[in-house]
Amino acid sequence: MSAVRKHSVSLSGHRTSFSVEDEFFFELERLASQSGRSQASLVCEIDRNRPESANLSSAIRLYVLAALKKEVAGN
């Protein structure tokens, strides 16, 4: 497994960062591309929908995991 890397993104006009493993980052990019969206747009949606108690990095990991589980279940 790869190291955790920090990534910067602009959400609603302010810069923030999240830290995830490369595997999660690549899947996040793929999911954004697959849906015809920018990665920033998808991260913004994840940020809006996450519980206040969850940090953005964890919310991204959980989003990617849920999307992959849904893909596997659909096959």
N, C-alpha and C positions, 0 to 999 in steps of 0.2 A: 504494500500500500504506500502511496506517496505521502509526502509531507503536506501539512496544512499550509495553504498559501493565502495571502491577503489580496482581496480584489476591491477596487474602488468603483462606485457607481453613483450617478446623480438621481436622487429620488425626489420628485416634486420640487426641483430647484435647489436642493441642498445635497452636498456630497456626503457620502457615508461609505463605510467599508464593511465587508464580511469576509470571513475566513473559512474556507472549505478545502477539502482534499481535491486534487486534480480530477479524480474520477467523478465527483459530484459536480464540479465546475463544467466538465465536458458534457455531462448529461444535461445540465441546465442549459447550456448553449444549444444542444441538440433539440431539446424540448421547445425552446424559444423559436428556433428556426423552423421546426416542424409545424408550429402553429402560426407561422408567418409574422412573428413579433420580434421586436428587439429583445435582447437579454435584459436591458434596463427596464423595459415595459413589464416583462415577466417578474423581475425582482420587485418592482413597485407593487404589482398585484399581490405577491407573496407577503410583502411588508404590510400592506393594508389589511390582509386577512389573518395575520398571525395574532395569537393571543398576546395581550400585554406582557404576560409573564415569560414569553418566549423571546429569545434573542434572534436576530435576523439570520445568523449562520445556522442555527438549529432549525429554524423554520424552512430554510432553503433545503437542507438535508431531508427533512420530513416530506417536503413537497416532491422532491426528486424520487424518494423512495416510494411514495404513494403512486406517482405516475408510472414508475417501472412495474410495480405490482399490478396496476390496472392493465398495462400492456401485456404482461405475462398471462393474466387471467383471461384476456381477450383472445389469446392464441390457442 
